[in-house]
């Protein structure tokens, strides 16, 4: 059975067009199940009906369609479950279609083809003999339909079946908000690392010279790009290019490529191996920000490859407005097209936290990442890019284009309105102070609006330097990194999270195999088992803070008071050492405030006891939600269950805020919920006065809160704690915001 399943699925996937794929499906299914008839009906969402697309056993010339819910096929689709009948005609939903010649068939087995809760079609087998299909036959058809659903969905997105109509809508990840309407312009000129084949050389020195020249050329290009964007971006966004130059000259990265060349590999092959090894470390991580660093390393590799291969041609110049489509978005692509003509960008690979996406946001260019598309099919077709929803619409109707053009005008007006709230301190309408902080990960990402109305950095991730090297970074190297970020905010607090490494973020030089890395040796568990690493990092942070005194320390993954006390003892030891060294040098240092990340559910029941041991609490809603709901948010099969508005999560957030109130302890939220209008309004209503978010959400959230009375937010939050479903909570809160005259803000990016 398994072999037959695999053969059918592979044959369908290998078909050149939809017609052949469906014909192959019904023909081979008949053979595998030894039935007289197999048919496949596909859903037509526009006409709300199922249509007979291919059959083996019925009249192939018959034109059959039935409304959703009509006939046996409609029942299968409506209920989204199999229907197994020995006497099909006796079922009350049976509807005859004499033109098909189905009168001779008595038994019926139909199963839905479902992809991500959407019914794509119905697969049916029939027989002359009036019998119910046995359990193994039903299981075979259900399994086949489940596997075919993935093939159908993927082929449709890829545009791989020429016979299929062009997909109306392609989905990806929203990376930069906004709307772009123009012709699609596919840039397929960049060489790809995956296409580099193993190769050796006969001239070691010559190949090393080629590699050095490529590194120099790439560095020069990034410096040129920095100059190109000098007047369009603030200096912290421009620092992205400095970071790329730094990475290109990173001794570990360069040494790895050099050693491979010295061992006989061609420079191109050495670059591919090194870049893939380094980027794989980041790609395997759970943290979205760190995962995105894989794309940055890969972009460096692509540019090195470009200069090593030196392609002769280049894409033709752009003279009209376009939406740029590329396999991978690079800074060079953004620079090569006049800003006035670049209405949006779409990338097949990449993440919303990649530096290319950060640049797109800084430049105000709508962007969507992770979209599967066929460049040849989309080039020069009219498209609508919706950066809010993360979708690309192909050849939309004129009426839809008009609707989106109206939306573009509304958005421009709305953004100008948001920015009026940037300069003033964050507050509610009745004056309750709400601090707004940034989440950051590198000085290059710290991010675009460093001093535009933010109160500091609510979360600075320190993992990247540890992950980029083949060894632990030295204390002096860490001091340099941390001092740069502290210097960027001389009069504002910077909350630095100690190393959250291990498990899903493995160090390349410390191999650990675990069955469940998300629940394993990570965060504070790792650093307490390696006090030497912890002490060096804390010492580096303390040394970096001398002269600024704006450092706050944050401990990740704390699950019990014993871990906190052990960490505090090590921090005290590091402080005594650095304080003594500073005193000898004629300097002074204050011991930083200390907080813990509230993200492990076990800590929720210990917060009252822990409150006396810390200076503040910081809630990581992403991990807290994941652990409370037992859901991997990166697993597509269960990702729809992940919702920070789940009642259990809201009740947990309410209890954490209550602890802060009882003990007069500052409590902040640094997860994605803080940057969402619905989430931010509920958090403030629950008692939070510090929110930390990505730069792009700062103006919007400050404007939102300035229009809402604090008392109303408290009342609304209490009401939401009585509801039982995330969708109810979201809908009710959106209705509340709309009643306050903020519907446009909640519905930003949505058609009326």
C-alpha positions in Angstrom: 0.0 0.0 0.0 2.7 2.5 0.9 4.5 1.8 -2.3 1.3 2.4 -4.3 0.6 5.6 -2.4 4.1 6.9 -3.1 4.0 6.0 -6.8 0.7 7.7 -7.3 1.8 10.9 -5.5 5.1 11.0 -7.3 3.4 10.5 -10.7 0.9 13.3 -10.0 3.6 15.6 -8.9 5.7 14.9 -12.0 2.9 15.7 -14.4 3.4 18.5 -16.8 0.0 20.1 -16.5 -3.2 19.9 -14.4 -5.1 17.8 -16.9 -2.4 15.2 -17.0 -2.0 15.2 -13.2 -5.7 14.5 -12.7 -5.9 11.9 -15.4 -2.9 10.1 -13.9 -4.6 10.3 -10.4 -7.9 8.7 -11.4 -6.3 6.1 -13.6 -3.7 4.9 -11.1 -6.1 5.1 -8.1 -8.5 2.7 -10.0 -5.7 0.3 -10.5 -4.4 0.5 -6.9 -7.8 0.1 -5.3 -9.2 -2.3 -8.0 -12.3 -0.2 -8.5 -14.4 0.4 -11.6 -14.5 4.1 -11.2 -12.5 7.0 -9.8 -13.3 10.7 -10.2 -11.9 13.9 -8.9 -13.9 17.1 -8.3 -12.2 20.4 -7.6 -13.6 23.3 -5.7 -14.4 26.5 -7.6 -14.5 29.2 -4.9 -15.7 31.9 -7.3 -18.8 30.0 -8.3 -19.2 28.1 -4.9 -19.3 24.7 -6.6 -17.5 21.5 -7.2 -16.6 20.6 -10.8 -15.8 17.2 -12.3 -12.3 17.6 -13.6 -11.2 14.0 -14.4 -12.7 10.5 -14.3 -12.0 6.9 -15.0 -15.3 5.1 -15.3 -17.8 7.9 -15.9 -18.4 9.6 -19.2 -15.3 11.9 -19.6 -17.3 14.3 -21.8 -19.9 14.9 -19.1 -20.1 18.5 -17.8 -20.9 18.1 -14.1 -20.9 20.7 -11.4 -22.8 20.9 -8.1 -23.1 23.6 -5.5 -21.2 23.3 -2.2 -23.4 21.1 0.0 -25.2 19.6 -3.0 -25.2 15.9 -3.8 -22.9 13.3 -2.2 -19.8 15.2 -3.4 -21.1 18.4 -1.9 -21.8 16.7 1.4 -18.3 15.3 1.6 -16.9 18.8 0.9 -19.2 20.5 3.3 -18.6 18.1 6.2 -14.9 17.8 5.4 -15.0 14.1 6.2 -15.2 10.8 4.2 -18.6 9.3 3.2 -18.7 5.5 2.7 -22.0 4.1 1.3 -23.0 0.6 0.1 -26.1 2.0 -1.6 -25.4 5.5 -2.7 -28.9 6.1 -4.2 -30.6 5.6 -0.9 -28.7 8.5 0.7 -31.0 11.6 1.0 -28.4 13.9 -0.5 -27.9 11.7 -3.6 -28.4 13.7 -6.8 -28.4 11.8 -10.2 -26.4 13.0 -13.2 -27.6 10.7 -16.0 -25.1 12.1 -18.5 -22.2 10.6 -16.6 -23.4 7.0 -17.0 -23.2 6.5 -13.2 -26.4 4.5 -13.0 -24.5 1.2 -12.9 -22.5 2.1 -9.8 -23.9 1.3 -6.4 -21.2 1.8 -3.8 -19.6 5.2 -3.1 -16.6 6.3 -1.2 -15.6 10.0 -1.2 -13.0 11.9 0.8 -12.1 15.6 0.9 -8.8 16.9 -0.3 -7.9 19.4 2.4 -4.9 21.7 2.8 -4.6 23.9 5.9 -8.4 23.6 6.7 -9.4 24.5 3.1 -11.2 22.0 1.0 -9.5 21.9 -2.4 -11.7 19.1 -3.8 -13.2 15.7 -3.4 -11.7 12.3 -4.5 -14.3 9.6 -5.2 -14.2 5.9 -6.0 -17.3 3.8 -7.0 -18.1 0.2 -7.7 -20.9 -1.8 -9.4 -21.2 -4.1 -6.4 -23.3 -2.8 -3.6 -20.8 -3.0 -0.7 -19.2 -0.7 1.8 -15.5 -0.1 1.2 -13.5 -1.8 4.0 -11.4 0.1 6.6 -8.1 -0.4 4.7 -9.6 0.9 1.5 -11.0 4.0 3.2 -7.7 4.6 5.0 -5.8 4.3 1.6 -8.1 6.9 0.0 -7.9 9.3 3.0 -4.1 9.1 3.1 -3.9 9.6 -0.6 -6.1 12.7 -0.5 -4.0 14.1 2.4 -0.7 13.7 0.5 -2.2 15.0 -2.8 -3.4 18.2 -1.0 0.2 19.2 -0.3 1.1 18.5 -4.0 -1.8 20.4 -5.4 -1.3 23.4 -3.1 2.5 23.5 -3.8 2.1 23.1 -7.6 -0.5 25.8 -7.7 1.7 28.2 -5.8 4.7 27.4 -8.0 2.7 27.8 -11.2 4.1 24.4 -12.2 1.0 23.1 -13.9 0.6 24.9 -17.2 -3.0 23.7 -17.5 -4.1 25.3 -14.3 -5.4 28.8 -14.2 -2.9 31.4 -13.0 -3.2 31.6 -9.2 -5.2 34.7 -8.2 -3.3 35.1 -4.9 0.1 34.0 -3.6 0.7 34.0 0.2 3.9 34.8 2.1 5.1 36.6 5.2 4.4 40.3 5.6 7.8 42.0 5.9 7.1 45.7 5.4 3.6 47.2 5.5 2.0 49.1 2.6 0.5 48.5 -0.8 2.2 48.3 -4.2 0.4 48.3 -7.5 2.4 47.9 -10.7 3.8 45.4 -13.2 5.8 42.5 -11.8 9.5 42.8 -12.6 11.5 39.6 -12.1 15.2 39.9 -11.3 16.7 36.5 -12.0 20.2 37.7 -12.7 21.9 36.8 -9.4 24.0 33.6 -9.3 22.8 31.1 -6.7 24.8 29.3 -4.1 22.8 26.2 -4.6 23.9 26.0 -8.3 27.6 25.9 -7.4 29.0 22.5 -8.1 31.9 20.8 -6.3 35.2 21.9 -8.0 38.9 21.9 -7.4 41.8 24.0 -8.6 45.4 23.6 -9.6 46.7 27.0 -8.5 46.2 27.6 -4.8 47.7 31.1 -4.7 45.7 32.2 -7.7 42.5 30.9 -6.2 43.3 32.7 -2.9 43.9 35.9 -4.8 40.5 35.5 -6.5 38.8 35.0 -3.1 40.6 38.0 -1.6 39.6 40.2 -4.5 36.0 39.1 -4.3 35.9 39.9 -0.6 37.4 43.4 -1.3 34.9 44.0 -4.1 32.0 43.0 -2.0 33.2 45.3 0.9 33.6 48.1 -1.6 30.1 47.5 -2.9 28.6 47.7 0.6 30.4 50.9 1.4 29.1 52.3 -1.9 25.6 51.2 -1.0 26.0 53.0 2.4 26.9 56.2 0.6 24.0 55.7 -1.9 21.5 55.5 1.0 23.2 58.2 3.1 20.5 60.8 2.6 17.5 58.4 2.7 18.2 56.5 5.9 19.1 57.3 9.5 22.6 56.3 10.6 21.4 53.3 12.5 19.8 51.8 9.4 23.0 52.6 7.5 24.9 50.6 10.0 23.5 47.5 8.3 26.1 48.0 5.6 28.9 48.4 8.1 27.8 45.1 9.6 28.1 43.4 6.2 31.6 44.8 5.8 32.4 43.5 9.3 31.1 40.1 8.6 33.0 39.9 5.3 36.2 40.5 7.2 35.3 38.3 10.1 38.4 36.1 10.7 36.4 33.0 11.3 34.4 33.3 8.1 37.5 34.2 6.1 39.6 31.5 7.7 37.1 28.8 6.9 37.0 29.7 3.2 40.8 30.1 3.0 41.4 26.7 4.6 39.0 25.1 2.1 40.8 26.7 -0.8 44.2 25.5 0.6 42.8 22.0 0.8 42.1 22.1 -3.0 38.5 23.5 -3.3 37.8 26.1 -5.9 36.9 29.5 -4.4 33.3 29.3 -5.5 32.9 25.8 -3.9 34.7 27.0 -0.7 32.3 30.0 -0.5 29.3 27.8 -0.8 30.4 25.3 1.8 31.3 28.0 4.3 28.3 30.1 3.8 25.9 27.2 4.0 27.6 25.9 7.2 27.3 29.3 8.9 23.8 30.1 7.7 22.5 26.7 8.7 23.3 27.5 12.4 21.0 30.4 12.3 18.3 28.8 10.1 17.8 26.0 12.7 16.9 28.4 15.4 13.5 29.2 16.8 13.9 32.9 17.5 12.6 34.7 14.4 15.3 37.5 14.7 18.2 35.0 14.9 16.7 32.8 12.2 16.7 35.8 9.9 20.5 36.1 10.3 20.8 33.0 8.1 19.6 35.2 5.2 22.2 37.9 5.9 25.1 35.3 5.8 23.6 33.9 2.6 23.4 37.4 1.1 27.1 37.8 1.8 27.8 34.5 0.0 25.7 35.6 -3.0 27.7 38.8 -3.4 31.0 36.9 -3.1 29.8 34.5 -5.7 28.7 37.3 -7.9 32.2 38.8 -7.9 33.9 35.4 -8.3 31.8 34.6 -11.4 31.5 38.1 -12.7 28.4 37.6 -14.9 28.6 39.5 -18.1 25.0 40.6 -18.4 22.8 42.6 -16.1 19.0 43.2 -16.0 17.7 45.9 -18.3 17.1 49.3 -16.6 13.7 50.0 -15.1 11.8 53.0 -16.5 8.3 52.5 -15.2 6.9 51.7 -11.7 7.4 48.0 -10.8 6.9 45.4 -8.0 10.3 43.7 -7.9 10.2 39.9 -7.7 13.4 38.0 -6.8 14.5 34.7 -5.3 16.3 36.6 -2.6 16.1 40.3 -1.9 19.4 42.1 -1.5 20.4 45.7 -0.6 22.0 46.0 -4.0 18.6 45.3 -5.7 17.0 48.0 -3.6 19.7 50.4 -4.6 19.7 49.6 -8.3 16.1 50.8 -8.9 15.1 54.5 -8.4 12.9 54.7 -5.3 10.2 56.5 -7.2 9.8 53.5 -9.4 10.0 50.8 -6.8 6.4 50.3 -5.4 7.1 47.0 -3.7 9.3 43.9 -3.4 8.6 40.2 -3.2 11.2 37.5 -2.4 10.9 33.7 -2.6 13.3 33.3 0.2 14.1 35.4 3.3 12.4 36.5 6.5 10.6 39.5 7.9 13.6 40.2 10.2 16.3 40.0 7.5 18.4 43.1 7.0 17.0 43.4 3.4 13.5 43.5 5.0 14.7 46.0 7.6 16.0 48.2 4.8 12.7 47.9 2.9 10.8 49.1 6.0 13.3 52.0 6.5 12.8 53.1 2.9 9.0 52.7 3.2 8.8 50.0 0.5 6.1 47.4 1.0 7.6 43.9 1.1 6.5 40.2 1.3 8.9 37.3 1.9 8.6 33.6 1.4 6.4 33.7 -1.6 6.6 30.7 -4.0 6.3 31.9 -7.6 7.3 31.2 -11.2 9.3 34.2 -12.5 8.7 33.5 -16.1 4.9 33.4 -15.6 4.7 36.6 -13.5 7.1 38.9 -15.3 5.4 42.1 -16.5 2.0 41.0 -15.3 0.0 43.5 -13.3 0.1 42.7 -9.6 -1.1 44.1 -6.2 1.3 43.6 -3.3 -0.3 43.7 0.1 2.5 44.1 2.7 0.0 44.1 5.6 -1.4 40.6 4.8 1.6 39.2 3.1 -0.1 38.4 -0.2 0.5 39.0 -3.9 -2.5 39.3 -6.2 -1.9 38.4 -9.9 -3.8 40.3 -12.7 -6.5 41.6 -10.4 -9.8 43.0 -11.7 -9.9 46.7 -12.4 -12.4 47.2 -9.6 -10.0 45.6 -7.1 -7.2 47.8 -8.3 -9.3 50.9 -7.8 -10.1 49.7 -4.2 -6.5 49.3 -3.4 -5.5 52.6 -4.9 -8.0 54.3 -2.6 -6.4 52.3 0.2 -3.0 53.6 -0.7 -4.2 57.2 -0.4 -5.8 56.4 3.0 -2.6 54.9 4.3 -0.5 57.8 3.4 -2.8 60.1 5.3 -2.9 57.7 8.3 0.8 57.4 8.6 1.2 61.1 8.7 -1.3 61.1 11.5 0.6 58.4 13.4 3.8 60.4 13.3 2.3 63.3 15.1 2.5 61.2 18.3 6.2 60.3 18.0 7.8 63.3 19.7 5.7 63.3 22.8 6.2 60.7 25.6 3.8 57.7 25.4 0.6 58.2 27.4 -3.1 57.4 27.3 -5.7 60.1 26.6 -6.1 60.9 30.3 -2.4 61.2 30.9 -1.4 57.8 32.2 2.3 57.4 31.3 3.1 54.4 29.1 6.7 53.8 28.2 7.5 52.6 24.7 10.7 50.7 24.1 12.5 49.0 21.2 13.4 45.3 20.6 16.9 45.1 19.1 19.5 42.6 18.2 22.5 44.4 16.7 23.6 48.0 16.6 22.7 47.8 12.9 19.2 46.8 13.9 18.7 49.1 16.8 16.9 50.2 14.5 15.7 53.0 12.4 14.1 55.4 14.9 16.6 55.3 17.8 15.7 58.6 19.3 12.3 59.3 17.8 10.1 59.1 20.9 11.2 55.8 22.4 12.1 55.4 26.0 15.0 53.0 25.5 15.7 49.4 24.5 13.4 46.9 26.2 15.2 43.8 24.8 18.7 43.5 23.4 19.6 40.0 22.2 23.2 39.1 22.7 23.4 35.8 20.9 24.6 36.8 17.4 28.4 37.3 18.2 28.4 33.8 19.9 26.8 32.2 16.9 28.9 33.8 14.2 32.2 32.4 15.4 34.0 29.1 16.0 34.8 30.0 19.5 33.3 32.0 22.4 33.9 35.7 21.8 36.5 37.2 24.2 35.5 39.6 26.9 37.1 42.5 25.1 35.2 41.6 21.9 31.9 41.5 23.8 32.7 44.9 25.5 33.0 46.5 22.1 29.7 45.1 20.9 27.8 46.1 24.1 29.4 49.5 24.4 28.2 50.4 20.9 24.6 49.8 21.8 24.8 51.5 25.2 26.4 54.5 23.6 23.5 54.8 21.1 21.2 55.4 24.1 23.3 57.4 26.5 20.4 58.8 28.5 18.0 55.8 28.2 17.9 52.3 29.7 19.1 49.4 27.7 17.9 45.9 28.8 20.4 43.3 27.8 19.4 39.7 27.9 22.1 37.4 28.9 23.0 34.6 26.5 19.9 32.6 25.5 21.8 29.9 23.7 21.6 26.1 23.5 18.7 23.8 22.5 17.2 25.4 19.4 20.1 27.9 19.1 23.2 25.6 19.2 26.7 26.9 19.2 28.7 25.5 16.3 31.7 24.8 18.6 29.6 23.1 21.3 27.6 20.2 19.9 24.6 19.1 21.8 22.0 16.6 20.6 18.6 16.8 22.2 15.2 15.1 21.3 13.3 18.3 22.2 15.6 21.4 22.1 12.8 23.8 22.9 12.5 22.2 26.3 16.1 21.4 26.7 19.5 22.9 27.7 19.0 26.5 26.8 19.0 30.0 28.3 19.9 30.3 32.0 20.2 26.5 32.2 23.1 26.5 29.8 24.9 29.5 31.3 24.6 28.3 34.9 26.2 25.0 33.8 29.0 27.2 32.3 29.6 29.9 34.9 32.8 30.8 33.1 30.9 31.9 30.0 28.3 33.7 32.1 30.9 35.6 34.2 32.8 36.7 31.1 29.5 38.0 29.5 28.3 39.8 32.6 31.8 41.3 33.1 31.8 42.5 29.5 28.3 44.1 30.0 29.5 45.8 33.2 32.7 47.1 31.7 30.7 48.4 28.7 28.4 50.4 30.9 31.2 52.4 32.6 30.5 56.0 31.9 26.9 55.4 30.8 25.2 53.5 33.7 22.2 52.8 31.6 22.5 49.0 31.6 19.8 46.7 32.9 20.4 42.9 33.0 17.7 40.4 32.0 17.9 36.6 32.7 16.1 34.3 30.2 14.3 31.0 30.8 14.2 31.2 34.6 12.0 28.4 35.8 12.7 28.6 39.6 14.0 30.9 42.3 17.1 28.6 42.8 18.2 29.5 39.3 17.8 33.2 39.9 19.7 33.1 43.2 22.6 31.2 41.6 22.7 33.7 38.8 22.6 36.7 41.2 25.6 35.3 43.1 27.6 35.1 39.9 26.5 38.7 38.9 27.6 39.9 42.3 31.0 38.3 41.9 31.4 39.9 38.4 30.4 43.3 39.8 32.9 43.1 42.6 35.7 42.3 40.2 34.8 45.0 37.6 34.1 47.6 40.3 37.5 47.0 41.9 39.2 47.3 38.4 37.3 50.5 37.7 38.2 52.0 41.0 41.9 51.3 40.3 41.5 53.1 37.0 39.8 56.1 38.6 36.3 55.1 37.4 33.1 54.1 39.1 30.3 51.8 38.2 26.8 51.3 39.5 25.4 47.8 39.8 22.7 47.4 37.1 19.0 46.7 37.8 18.2 43.0 37.4 15.1 41.4 35.9 13.9 38.0 34.7 12.1 36.9 31.5 8.7 35.5 32.4 8.2 32.9 29.7 8.3 29.5 31.5 4.9 28.7 32.9 6.4 27.3 36.2 7.6 30.7 37.2 4.0 32.1 37.2 3.4 30.4 40.5 6.6 31.7 42.1 6.5 35.3 41.2 5.4 36.6 44.6 8.4 34.9 46.2 10.8 36.0 43.5 9.6 39.6 43.5 11.9 40.6 46.4 14.9 39.3 44.5 14.5 41.3 41.2 14.1 44.9 40.2 11.7 44.3 37.2 9.9 41.7 35.2 9.8 41.3 31.4 7.2 39.1 29.8 8.1 37.3 26.6 4.7 36.7 25.2 6.0 34.6 22.2 7.6 31.9 24.3 5.0 32.1 27.1 2.2 31.5 24.6 4.1 28.7 23.0 4.7 26.9 26.3 1.3 27.5 27.8 -0.5 26.2 24.7 2.1 23.4 23.9 2.3 24.8 20.3 5.4 25.2 18.1 4.5 28.4 16.3 6.9 27.5 13.4 5.0 24.2 12.8 2.5 24.9 10.0 0.2 22.1 11.2 -0.5 23.7 14.5 0.6 27.3 14.0 -3.1 28.5 13.8 -3.5 27.4 17.4 -0.7 29.8 18.5 -2.5 32.9 19.6 -1.4 35.3 22.3 -5.0 36.3 22.8 -5.9 32.8 24.0 -7.9 33.2 27.3 -5.2 31.2 29.2 -2.5 33.6 28.0 -4.6 36.7 28.9 -5.2 35.3 32.4 -1.5 34.6 32.9 -0.7 38.1 31.7 -3.2 39.6 34.2 -1.7 37.6 37.1 1.8 38.8 36.2 0.7 42.4 36.1 -1.0 41.9 39.4 2.2 40.7 41.0 3.9 43.9 39.7 1.3 46.0 41.3 1.4 44.2 44.6 5.2 44.5 44.9 5.5 47.9 43.1 7.7 46.2 40.5 7.9 47.5 36.9 6.6 44.9 34.5 7.1 45.2 30.7 6.1 43.1 27.7 8.6 42.5 24.9 6.7 40.0 22.6 4.9 40.7 19.4 1.7 41.3 21.2 3.0 44.7 22.5 3.2 46.0 18.9 -0.3 45.0 17.9 -3.1 47.6 18.4 -5.5 45.0 19.9 -2.7 43.5 22.0 -1.3 46.8 23.2 -4.7 48.1 24.3 -5.4 44.9 26.3 -2.0 45.0 27.9 -2.4 48.5 29.1 -5.8 47.6 30.4 -4.4 44.7 32.3 -1.9 47.0 34.1 1.2 47.1 31.9 3.0 50.5 31.7 6.0 49.4 29.6 5.7 48.0 26.1 8.7 47.0 23.9 8.3 46.5 20.2 9.8 46.7 16.7 10.4 50.2 15.4 7.7 50.0 12.7 5.0 49.8 15.4 6.1 52.6 17.7 4.3 55.5 16.0 1.1 53.5 15.6 1.0 52.3 19.2 1.8 55.7 20.7 -1.0 57.3 18.6 -3.4 54.5 19.5 -2.9 54.9 23.3 -3.0 58.7 23.2 -6.6 58.4 21.9 -7.8 56.0 24.6 -8.8 56.8 28.3 -7.0 54.5 30.7 -10.2 53.7 32.6 -11.9 52.5 29.4 -8.9 50.2 28.7 -9.1 48.7 32.1 -12.9 48.1 31.8 -12.4 46.5 28.3 -9.6 44.2 29.5 -11.7 43.0 32.4 -14.5 42.1 30.0 -12.2 40.2 27.7 -11.1 38.0 30.6 -14.7 36.6 30.7 -14.5 35.4 27.0 -13.6 31.8 26.0 -12.1 32.1 22.5 -9.3 34.2 21.0 -11.4 35.2 18.0 -14.1 36.5 20.3 -11.5 38.5 22.2 -10.1 40.0 19.1 -13.4 40.8 17.5 -14.7 42.4 20.7 -11.5 44.5 21.2 -11.6 45.6 17.6 -15.2 46.7 18.0 -14.2 48.6 21.2 -11.4 50.4 19.3 -13.8 51.2 16.4 -16.3 52.7 18.9 -13.5 55.0 20.0 -13.0 56.2 16.5 -9.9 54.1 15.8 -11.4 51.7 13.2 -9.0 53.0 10.5 -6.0 52.1 12.7 -7.2 48.6 13.5 -8.2 47.9 9.9 -5.1 49.5 8.4 -4.3 47.6 5.2 -7.8 46.2 4.9 -10.4 46.9 2.2 -13.6 48.5 3.3 
